[in-house]
């Protein structure tokens, strides 16, 4: 893909704006346990006591850090990150002190003193929202943003030296709509495969992450070099396999959002592929795949139509 001129990029799109909770950005599990067990006052007291101590990295830290490093100093930003927290303004100091100590370019945020932060997602025009709180994630989805609930960070994170950001997506009910999955659930595998063969060249509708993928693809194009490599690397990791894979390729082509990698894994586990890919984050709508992936890479669960105990694997 041809590299975009910087001015052309800014004319075509506003910055990629990401909202993230403090607990998704930093490791606040100990403090959260105190909140759950002892209540808000004990939590606040602990946070104030530790105000001068910087926070360790959380599940979403690495991908946020890498996305922010795409910005060019002194120029209009390509990526903006907004901290959205249920903490009180008084407790915001520890988060921003930690942000400063890590050199993260995060300057804005909302602190609601325990109130839901979903309503602020549209107020900030957020494209992607990351949180550990399911109710806030669902509120963000209702507000029109791509959103995912993050789990704990992987125990043995992959060290990637390259100055890249690698984002991996499931297909159906994440990047694409859940229409084909619903056919599989209602009518079975044979009907699903027949439908996908008959519609192989017809682009699928967008799912909850469709618009985010399109905006991310513009950033990928800006950073494309003359050899066809970009600092922004996109992967599709889907349970589809041949012949249902063909519609994925035609859809990405029609959208103008080519992927750097596509893995049609069928019934094979996604985690080993994601580990090999070196993804800095992976988004999937099925908890089984998120739990498996989170052992090796940061992973986010996208609220969707599927039951946790009844995974959809539309593969022959």
Buried (B, 14 or more C-beta within 10 A) or exposed (E): BEBBEEEEBBEEBEBBBBBBBBBBBBBBBEBBEBBEEEEEEEBBEBBEEEEEEBBEBBBBBBBBBBBBBBBEEEEEBBBBBBBBBBBBEEBBBBBBBBBEEBEBBBEEBBBBEEEEBBBBBBEBBBBBBBBBBEEBBBBBBBBBBBBBBBBBBBEEBBEBEEEBBBBBBBBBBBBBBBBBBBBBBEEEBEEBBEBBEEBBEEBBEBBBBBBBBBBBBBBBBBBBEEEEEBBBBBBBBBBBBEEBBBBBBBBBEEBEBBBBBBBBBBEBEBBEBBBEBBBBBBBBBBBBBBBBBBBBBBBBBBBBEBEEEEEBBBBE
